[in-house]
Amino acid sequence: MLLHAGWGDPVDGLWFIGIEEGSGWVGGPEVVGKWFADSAERIQSLAGMTYESGIAAEGLPAARGSKVKYWEQKIVDGLRALESQSQNDVAPALWSPGSKVFHSNLYPLARPRVMSQPPYFATHFGVTDAGAYRDRVFESRFAALQRLRVTAGPQAIVCFGKGFWPEFAWLLGLDPGLAREGGGGNFRYFDEAHVVLAPFFGWWHMSGKKAQDISAKLHEWNVKLDY
């Protein structure tokens, strides 16, 4: 689980990074094991991590919340509207092969609360408390995601969840001195790294205007999805 990066089309495109997987994982290790078994034909490897390919928005497990799908699609559609290509072009479904849109998370499993400790932590990670789990993620998963980023070469990365901006910055090696505030403090932009730190993609945290602001910044950075 620590080395399962996420889902979508990771190479030379647009990455979104959230906090952790949806709450559907809280059923325990048998739920996760069954999902991996059922998804085996879609699992691919890159730079020492696995990810789920061959997936479209309609085929997502219920664990993957509609809010995330909605706002990522909104941002992608906004970017497409700003691009010079014909608006009659048919874009691949979100996260499907050829879409150049990829989703990952800081943490690989969901919990009822971010730092709570479900019983299956010991089963999956061999740790005895939530702090040890966090250390394990930082030591192994973050290092693996950094290698994946180098190999996949995303054009830009949008990280969402304001309470976790320091973790996103650590993961991506961002220099706080290079941050530019935007949207009245709703965003931090790192122009050289092409990284946006954004609010959580929830109904109360995001808005159409905020999604448009992110799309506009990606367009300013010349992000092209090329479909």
N, C-alpha and C positions, 0 to 999 in steps of 0.2 A: 504493500500500500504506500509506503513512503516514497517509492520510486515510480509510482503511477502518476504521470504529470497532469492528465486531464483528458479533454476530448476536443476534436476538431481537426483543423488543417494548420499545422504549426509553422511551416517553412515560409519565410519571406513574406509575412503578412502582418496582421493585427492581432495582438494578444490582449486578452482580458484576464486579470488575476483578481480573484475574490479572496474571502477569508477561509472558508472551508466548505466541504460538500454539504448538500442539502440534508434536512433532518431525516430523510428516509433511511439513512444508514444506521440509525440508532437501534435498530432491531437486533444487532449483535453480529458476530462473525459469520454465522450461517447465511445471513442476508448478503453480506459482501462476497462471500465465497460463491454463492449461487449466481450472483450478478456477473462475476468474472468468468465463471464457467459458461454462462449463457452468451457472453460477449466475446468469447475466445476468437472467433473468426474476424472480429473487428479490431483486435488489439495489435498494434504495431510497436516497433522499438526504434528509438533514435537517441543517440548519445548516452546510452546506458539507462534510459527511462522508457517506460511504456506509455502509450496513449491510445485512446479510442478513436479510430477512424471509421469512415463509412457511415457516419451518423448525420441525420437531418433533424431539424428542430422538432418535427412531428414524432420522431422516434425516441425521444428522451424518456428515461425512467421518471416516474413520478417524483423521485427524490430531488430532481433538478427543478428548482422553483420557477414558476412562470414569470416572476418579477425580473429575474436575471435575464431570461430569454427575451422578455419584452424590451428592456433597456439596451441590451447589446444590439438587438435588431434595430432599434430606433437610432442608435448611433451609427451603425453601418449604413442604414438607409439615408441618414443625413449626409454622410460622407459621399455616398453614391450620387446624391442629388447635386453635390458641389463639383463633382468630377465632370470632365468634358465629354465623356462617352455618351452615346445615345441613351436616352431614358427608356427606349424601347427594348434595350438589351435585357435578357432574362438572367438574373443573378442566381447562382447556386443557393440552395437553402443554407441557412445559418449553420455553421460548424461542419458542413458536408465537404467532401473532397472537392477542391477547386475553389472553395469559398475564401480561402486565405484568412479565416477567422478561427482563433484557438482560444480555449478557456482552460485556465488552471486555477489552483487555490494554494494559499499559504500552507494550510493544514489539510491532510488527506481524509480525515474522518470527521463527521459531525457529532456534536454533543448537544444536550438540552441547553447548556450554557457554554460559552467559549472555553473556559478553563475548568469545567467540571470533569469528572473522571468516571466514565462508564466502566462496568466490569470487564468489558472486552479489551480494554487497553493492554492489560497484561498478555492476553492471548495474541494480539497482533504485533505488539511492540516490545514486550518483555520489560515494561516499566511499571513502577509501583505507584506513581503519583503524577498529577498533571504537569508539575514542574519538570520532571524527568522527561515526560513526553515532549514538552516544548524544546528542551535541550536536544533531544534526539532529532526532532524536525530541523532545528537550526543546523545541526552538525551534518546530517546526511541529506535530507530533502533539499534544503536551500543550496547546498553545494552542487547537487545534481541538477537543479533547475538553472543554476548559473551556467553549467556546462551545456545544458540544452539550449539556452539562449544564444550562446556563442555559435553553436552548430546550426540552429534553425534560422538565426538572423532576422528576427522580427523587425519590421519597419518602425513600429511604435508599440507601446504597452500602456494600457489603461488599467490602473489598480483602483479598486473600489472598496470603501470601508474606512471612514475617516479615523476611527479609533485605532486602526492598525497601520496608519501611515508610517510610523517609525520602523515596523517590520518590513513593509514594502521597500522603504529606503535602504534598509540593511541588505535585503535580498538583492537589490539591483545596483548596489554600490553608488547610491546617489549622494552628491555633495550638497548638504543643506544650504550652503552659501550660494549655490547656483539656482535655487528655487525662485520662481516668480509666482506671487499670489494672483489668483483670478477669481472672478465671480463673487466678490465680497467675502473671500476666505473659503469659498466652497471647493476651490481647486488649488493645487500646486502644479506648476508646469516646469519641466526640466527640458529646455529646448535642445540642448546638445545631446542628451540621452534619448530624446523623444519619448518621455514618460509623463503621463498624467496621473496625479493622485486625486481621486474623486470621492464624493460621498458614497455611502452604501447604496446599492441599486435596489432600494425598496420604494414602495408607493409614496411614503411620506418624505423620503430623503431626496428623491429625484423629481425632475419636472421636464416637460418638453423643452423648455428654454435651456436647462442645464445640459440635456442631451445634445442640443444644437451647438452649444458652446464647445463641447468635446469634439463634435464632428468638425467644427470650424478650425479648431486647433490641429486636428489630424490633417485637414486639407492644407493648412498653412505649412505643415511639415512635409507636404507632398507625398502623403501616404496613398498608395495606389493598390487597390485590390485586384485589378486587371482581370475582371470577368466580362 
